[in-house]
């Protein structure tokens, strides 16, 4: 941020209303300066001050909105070089290429297959977001393909052409989806910029090096364009990686606003086979692509990339959790077994999946453990026997079953005695250590 805490404080209303969650405006200003608070948390900041503070507190890499509809997404908005420093915010966007010369029927068939690539993971729906239409020299084909993708699928569109007239035809066909224009070069930046400005579209610039990008982004910013994506032009793996790191460091550490935009990378142009392409794409997810363009979407490639993306863009300071409570699995009744575990999302979805797979109806009790796994929660005192016993009493499971048998995770066997003291008359059974053994355990009972 460009302003100090004291400078920010002078722009705040100084009412000490506490509605922002901290006791004083000075404390809020200090939090804002250190990136620990959001400006929107202050309900009384003036429009004039908001304009000044918004500019000063804007992330060093500008967030760029991409597309419209159910797969609308964003790239950029990052504030740190390393994930463990704070977190990464906008996950890498995945796109696949369709050649504009492809027959409409074949495009629709491909879109149908790609649209079905949606994976349930820890309660989230993981899927790719965009399709890149690559021009083949025919404006009509380009427009037809762009229109087909925009109208026949949920995907948003990247228009890939360096020809201004061809780009116009693509915008006319799918402008309602707010496509990303790729790409303006040093020869076309004025005309492409004008098109982006007239149609309120994000635009990518492509150069031959990181240094050459600066003049292009500066020119677009002077025109009033802010939604910019950058491509250093390298299609050699080592150089492309170096460019990604150089751009991120220049924006975050060097304060270079001319490079403070999300990047787009092209594993599809760097590999000779799908496996190598997926490997390169995985590198760019980690280092630091805003958009990664693949030659195709296939389950064996996109699924591991989506999982990698989920892991990298999960806030390391805020574990994924599920709500504490009672979760019936498989229509259980008053005689069904009762199991308890922690509220770490991955633990819940793995355990519930194994219970469901056993086809034994059961009650799964989820205790709040601040998002920690069983062993970690037990070691940290967040899954202690007396706490679990109190939870069993209060959660309402006693109104749903007529037995007094509780199954606890094998890794928390040490708490069994404390639970028995808290729940006189209950039988505490130690379950499997590994979730994969739950089906056999439940069936044997």
C-alpha positions as a printed Julia matrix, in Angstrom:
445×3 Matrix{Float64}:
   0.0     0.0     0.0
   1.29    3.5    -0.79
  -0.08    5.22    2.36
   0.99    4.78    5.96
  -1.46    4.05    8.78
  -1.38    7.7     9.93
  -2.03    8.96    6.39
  -5.0     6.61    6.1
  -6.28    7.66    9.52
  -6.47   11.28    8.37
  -8.85   10.21    5.56
 -11.17    8.22    7.82
 -14.27    9.72    9.58
 -12.54    9.32   13.0
 -15.8     8.48   14.79
 -14.47    5.36   16.57
 -17.86    3.75   15.91
 -16.4     0.21   16.22
 -18.65   -1.02   13.36
 -15.55   -2.1    11.44
 -14.77   -4.63   14.17
 -11.92   -2.78   15.9
 -12.2    -0.23   18.72
 -10.76    2.87   17.02
 -10.33    4.41   13.58
  -6.59    4.49   14.19
  -6.52    0.74   14.78
  -8.56    0.23   11.62
  -6.16    2.45    9.67
  -3.2     0.41   10.88
  -4.95   -2.81    9.87
  -5.74   -1.34    6.48
  -2.13   -0.28    6.0
  -0.86   -3.77    6.8
  -3.42   -5.5     4.59
  -5.33   -7.01    7.53
  -8.59   -5.15    6.82
 -10.77   -4.21    3.86
 -11.85   -0.64    3.16
 -15.47   -1.77    2.75
 -15.52   -2.59    6.48
 -15.87    1.14    7.26
 -19.5     2.2     6.64
 -18.88    5.95    6.99
 -15.83    6.67    4.83
 -16.55    9.49    2.34
 -16.63    8.91   -1.42
 -13.64   11.22   -1.87
 -11.62    9.39    0.75
 -12.77    6.05   -0.63
 -11.42    6.98   -4.06
  -8.03    7.93   -2.62
  -7.85    4.91   -0.35
  -9.06    2.48   -3.0
  -6.27    3.52   -5.32
  -3.71    3.37   -2.52
  -4.91    0.05   -1.17
  -5.41   -1.64   -4.56
  -3.56   -4.96   -4.81
  -0.26   -4.73   -6.7
  -1.64   -7.14   -9.31
  -4.95   -5.81  -10.57
  -7.93   -8.2   -10.41
  -9.55   -8.63  -13.83
 -13.13   -9.92  -14.18
 -13.53  -12.51  -16.94
 -16.76  -13.47  -18.65
 -20.37  -13.54  -17.5
 -22.83  -16.15  -16.32
 -22.38  -19.17  -14.07
 -18.68  -19.57  -14.95
 -17.81  -15.93  -14.51
 -14.43  -15.7   -12.83
 -11.48  -13.4   -12.19
  -7.72  -13.44  -12.44
  -5.09  -11.43  -10.59
  -5.69   -9.56   -7.35
  -2.67  -11.15   -5.71
  -0.74   -9.5    -2.9
   2.05  -11.94   -1.97
   4.84  -13.79   -3.73
   4.51  -16.91   -1.61
   1.25  -18.52   -0.54
   2.33  -19.04    3.07
   2.87  -15.28    3.52
  -0.89  -14.73    3.43
  -2.89  -16.48    0.71
  -3.51  -16.48   -3.03
  -6.93  -15.15   -4.02
  -8.09  -15.76   -7.61
  -7.42  -19.32   -8.79
  -5.72  -19.9   -12.13
  -8.36  -19.98  -14.88
  -8.3   -22.99  -17.2
  -9.12  -22.65  -20.9
  -8.96  -25.05  -23.85
  -8.51  -24.22  -27.54
 -10.96  -24.71  -30.38
  -9.82  -23.95  -33.91
 -12.21  -21.6   -35.68
 -12.24  -23.9   -38.7
 -13.83  -26.76  -36.72
 -17.29  -27.76  -37.93
 -20.14  -26.48  -35.78
 -21.4   -30.01  -35.04
 -17.94  -31.02  -33.84
 -17.7   -27.91  -31.68
 -21.03  -28.7   -30.05
 -19.96  -32.29  -29.43
 -16.73  -31.14  -27.84
 -18.54  -28.57  -25.71
 -20.93  -31.23  -24.48
 -18.04  -33.39  -23.3
 -16.2   -30.47  -21.72
 -19.33  -29.18  -19.99
 -19.69  -32.54  -18.24
 -16.23  -32.21  -16.68
 -17.37  -31.13  -13.23
 -16.01  -32.76  -10.09
 -17.37  -32.7    -6.54
 -14.6   -32.21   -4.0
 -14.94  -31.19   -0.33
 -18.35  -29.73   -1.11
 -17.11  -27.66   -4.04
 -17.87  -28.01   -7.74
 -14.55  -27.98   -9.58
 -14.58  -27.21  -13.3
 -12.71  -25.32  -16.03
 -14.02  -21.89  -17.04
 -13.1   -20.77  -20.56
 -12.72  -21.76  -24.21
 -10.24  -20.02  -26.51
 -11.34  -19.61  -30.14
  -8.23  -19.56  -32.33
  -8.61  -17.71  -35.64
  -7.8   -19.59  -38.84
  -7.81  -16.63  -41.25
 -11.56  -16.68  -41.91
 -13.61  -14.01  -40.11
 -16.91  -15.8   -40.69
 -15.65  -19.07  -39.21
 -14.21  -17.18  -36.25
 -17.51  -15.47  -35.5
 -19.49  -18.69  -35.96
 -17.27  -20.61  -33.57
 -17.34  -17.82  -30.98
 -21.13  -17.57  -31.17
 -21.48  -21.33  -30.82
 -19.34  -21.49  -27.67
 -21.08  -18.49  -26.11
 -24.6   -19.71  -26.81
 -24.27  -23.48  -26.56
 -22.22  -23.79  -23.37
 -21.58  -22.29  -19.95
 -17.99  -21.48  -20.93
 -16.72  -17.96  -21.3
 -14.63  -17.02  -24.32
 -11.11  -15.97  -25.23
 -10.93  -14.5   -28.73
  -7.51  -15.41  -30.13
  -6.54  -13.27  -33.11
  -4.11  -10.45  -33.78
  -6.19   -9.18  -36.71
  -8.41   -6.23  -35.76
 -11.21   -6.95  -38.25
 -11.38  -10.6   -37.21
 -11.52   -9.51  -33.58
 -14.46   -7.22  -34.39
 -16.38  -10.12  -35.9
 -15.76  -12.22  -32.81
 -16.91   -9.45  -30.48
 -20.1    -8.98  -32.5
 -20.81  -12.69  -32.16
 -20.16  -13.17  -28.44
 -19.78   -9.73  -26.87
 -22.6   -10.49  -24.43
 -20.3   -13.01  -22.7
 -17.63  -10.32  -22.12
 -14.84  -12.24  -23.88
 -11.14  -11.67  -23.3
  -9.47  -10.15  -26.36
  -6.16  -11.85  -27.15
  -3.99  -10.15  -28.16
  -2.86   -6.58  -28.81
   0.71   -6.22  -30.05
   2.93   -3.19  -30.62
   1.44   -2.91  -34.13
  -2.22   -3.18  -33.13
  -2.36   -1.86  -29.57
  -4.1     1.41  -30.56
  -6.85   -0.24  -32.63
  -7.31   -3.16  -30.26
  -7.38   -0.81  -27.3
 -10.09    1.26  -28.95
 -12.14   -1.91  -29.5
 -11.74   -2.93  -25.85
 -12.71    0.54  -24.7
 -15.79    0.74  -26.92
 -17.04   -2.69  -25.85
 -15.9    -2.59  -22.2
 -13.87   -5.79  -22.6
 -10.72   -7.11  -20.94
  -7.76   -7.21  -23.29
  -4.49   -9.15  -23.35
  -1.23   -7.74  -24.65
   1.51   -9.89  -26.16
   5.14   -8.89  -26.51
   8.51  -10.52  -27.17
   9.8   -10.02  -23.62
   8.82   -8.83  -20.16
  10.42   -5.44  -20.8
   8.46   -4.97  -24.04
   5.17   -5.45  -22.18
   5.64   -2.22  -20.25
   5.1     0.1   -23.22
   1.95   -1.79  -24.24
   0.31   -1.76  -20.81
   1.24    1.9   -20.27
  -0.41    2.83  -23.57
  -3.63    0.99  -22.66
  -3.73    2.56  -19.2
  -3.33    6.0   -20.8
  -6.37    5.18  -22.95
  -8.37    4.48  -19.78
  -8.22    0.68  -19.91
  -7.57   -1.15  -16.66
  -8.68   -4.74  -17.32
  -5.46   -6.01  -18.87
  -3.89   -9.47  -19.09
  -0.25   -9.85  -20.13
   1.72  -12.42  -22.15
   5.5   -12.15  -22.32
   5.43  -14.15  -25.56
   7.79  -16.91  -24.48
   6.81  -20.45  -25.53
   9.97  -22.12  -24.21
   9.4   -23.7   -20.8
  12.4   -22.38  -18.91
  12.05  -18.83  -20.23
   8.3   -18.8   -19.68
   8.78  -19.78  -16.03
  11.45  -17.13  -15.56
   9.09  -14.55  -17.07
   6.28  -15.53  -14.69
   8.53  -15.1   -11.67
  10.05  -11.87  -12.99
   6.61  -10.33  -13.61
   5.3   -11.28  -10.15
   8.43  -10.01   -8.39
   8.45   -6.77  -10.37
   4.83   -6.05   -9.43
   5.01   -7.12   -5.77
   8.56   -6.34   -4.73
   9.5    -3.66   -7.23
   6.19   -1.79   -7.27
   6.14   -1.82  -11.09
   2.52   -0.96  -11.89
   3.12   -1.5   -15.61
   3.48   -5.23  -14.88
   0.82   -5.39  -12.16
  -1.63   -7.47  -14.18
  -2.54  -11.17  -14.34
  -0.69  -13.29  -16.89
  -1.83  -15.77  -19.53
   0.25  -18.85  -20.39
   0.08  -21.44  -23.18
   1.15  -24.98  -22.23
  -0.7   -26.02  -25.41
   2.1   -24.39  -27.42
   4.96  -25.78  -25.33
   4.37  -29.54  -25.29
   4.19  -32.34  -27.85
   1.93  -34.65  -25.82
  -0.95  -34.29  -23.32
   1.02  -35.58  -20.33
   3.81  -33.05  -20.77
   1.24  -30.32  -21.37
  -0.51  -31.13  -18.07
   2.86  -31.11  -16.29
   3.7   -27.66  -17.67
   0.22  -26.42  -16.76
   0.69  -27.63  -13.18
   3.9   -25.6   -13.01
   2.04  -22.47  -14.11
  -0.72  -23.02  -11.55
   1.95  -22.83   -8.87
   4.02  -20.11  -10.6
   1.91  -17.69  -11.16
  -0.4   -17.85  -14.16
  -3.72  -16.01  -14.09
  -4.95  -18.02  -17.1
  -3.56  -21.28  -18.5
  -4.59  -22.4   -21.98
  -4.63  -26.13  -22.8
  -5.08  -27.87  -26.15
  -7.98  -29.92  -24.78
  -9.91  -30.78  -21.64
  -9.72  -34.46  -20.69
 -10.64  -35.94  -17.34
  -7.24  -37.5   -16.69
  -5.54  -34.11  -17.18
  -7.99  -31.52  -15.92
  -8.98  -33.33  -12.71
  -5.48  -33.34  -11.13
  -5.0   -29.73  -12.27
  -8.25  -28.7   -10.6
  -7.21  -30.46   -7.39
  -3.81  -28.77   -7.46
  -5.51  -25.43   -8.0
  -7.87  -26.05   -5.08
  -4.99  -26.89   -2.77
  -2.83  -23.93   -3.76
  -5.63  -21.37   -3.63
  -7.08  -22.53   -0.31
  -6.23  -20.0     2.4
  -3.58  -21.74    4.55
  -4.72  -19.71    7.56
  -8.37  -20.76    7.22
  -8.86  -24.53    6.88
 -11.94  -25.63    4.99
 -14.63  -26.63    7.46
 -18.16  -28.0     7.64
 -20.79  -26.9    10.14
 -20.93  -28.66   13.5
 -23.97  -30.88   13.85
 -25.66  -34.18   13.03
 -25.37  -35.57    9.5
 -27.65  -38.51    8.61
 -26.15  -40.78    5.95
 -28.26  -43.37    4.15
 -31.58  -42.75    5.96
 -30.55  -43.94    9.46
 -33.03  -44.87   12.19
 -33.0   -45.18   16.0
 -30.85  -48.34   15.81
 -28.24  -47.02   13.39
 -24.62  -46.59   14.5
 -23.34  -43.19   15.67
 -19.88  -41.99   14.65
 -18.11  -38.75   15.59
 -15.26  -36.89   13.9
 -13.86  -33.38   13.4
 -15.13  -30.59   11.16
 -12.13  -30.47    8.8
 -13.88  -30.54    5.42
 -11.64  -33.19    3.88
 -12.13  -35.44    6.92
 -15.9   -35.05    6.69
 -16.15  -35.79    2.98
 -13.82  -38.79    3.15
 -15.54  -40.31    6.2
 -19.06  -39.61    4.93
 -18.13  -41.05    1.54
 -16.84  -44.27    3.12
 -19.96  -44.58    5.28
 -22.14  -44.06    2.24
 -20.1   -46.64    0.34
 -20.65  -49.19    3.11
 -24.42  -48.99    2.52
 -24.87  -49.07    6.33
 -27.14  -46.17    7.37
 -25.46  -44.15   10.12
 -25.45  -40.91   12.06
 -22.24  -38.91   11.6
 -21.62  -36.3    14.3
 -19.35  -33.42   13.34
 -17.71  -31.59   16.24
 -16.16  -28.16   15.74
 -12.38  -28.58   15.94
 -11.47  -25.27   14.25
 -10.93  -27.06   10.94
  -8.27  -29.47   12.2
  -7.96  -33.14   11.26
  -8.48  -35.78   13.96
  -4.85  -36.27   15.02
  -4.03  -32.58   14.85
  -7.18  -31.62   16.75
  -6.48  -34.22   19.44
  -2.88  -33.05   19.82
  -4.02  -29.42   20.03
  -6.71  -30.15   22.61
  -9.53  -29.35   20.18
 -10.92  -32.91   20.22
 -10.63  -33.8    23.9
 -12.74  -36.45   25.6
 -14.67  -34.14   27.92
 -15.42  -31.73   25.05
 -16.64  -34.57   22.83
 -18.78  -35.9    25.67
 -20.39  -32.49   26.22
 -21.0   -32.2    22.49
 -22.78  -35.59   22.44
 -25.06  -34.41   25.24
 -25.97  -31.14   23.56
 -26.11  -32.03   19.86
 -29.48  -33.82   20.03
 -28.41  -37.31   18.97
 -29.97  -38.77   22.13
 -33.38  -37.82   20.72
 -32.7   -39.75   17.51
 -31.33  -43.1    18.73
 -32.3   -45.51   21.51
 -28.88  -47.04   22.0
 -25.81  -45.61   23.79
 -22.95  -46.73   21.59
 -20.53  -44.14   20.17
 -17.81  -44.89   17.62
 -14.77  -42.61   17.78
 -11.86  -42.33   15.31
  -9.02  -44.78   15.86
  -6.49  -41.95   15.97
  -8.35  -40.5    18.98
  -8.42  -43.73   20.99
  -6.76  -41.96   23.93
  -9.89  -39.91   24.64
 -12.19  -42.91   25.13
 -11.84  -42.94   28.94
 -12.62  -39.23   29.28
 -15.7   -39.61   27.08
 -16.93  -42.51   29.25
 -16.56  -40.32   32.34
 -18.59  -37.58   30.67
 -21.19  -40.04   29.32
 -21.93  -42.6    32.06
 -23.62  -45.69   30.68
 -22.35  -45.19   27.13
 -20.18  -47.7    25.34
 -17.31  -46.04   23.53
 -16.07  -48.08   20.59
 -12.77  -47.29   18.92
 -13.2   -47.26   15.18
 -10.63  -47.69   12.39
  -7.65  -45.4    12.08
  -8.01  -45.18    8.31
 -11.27  -44.09    6.68
 -10.86  -46.76    4.02
 -11.49  -49.41    6.69
 -14.84  -47.91    7.78
 -17.04  -49.93    5.36
 -15.64  -53.26    6.57
 -15.88  -52.12   10.2
 -19.54  -51.11    9.89
 -20.5   -54.26    7.97
 -18.85  -56.48   10.61
 -21.07  -54.89   13.26
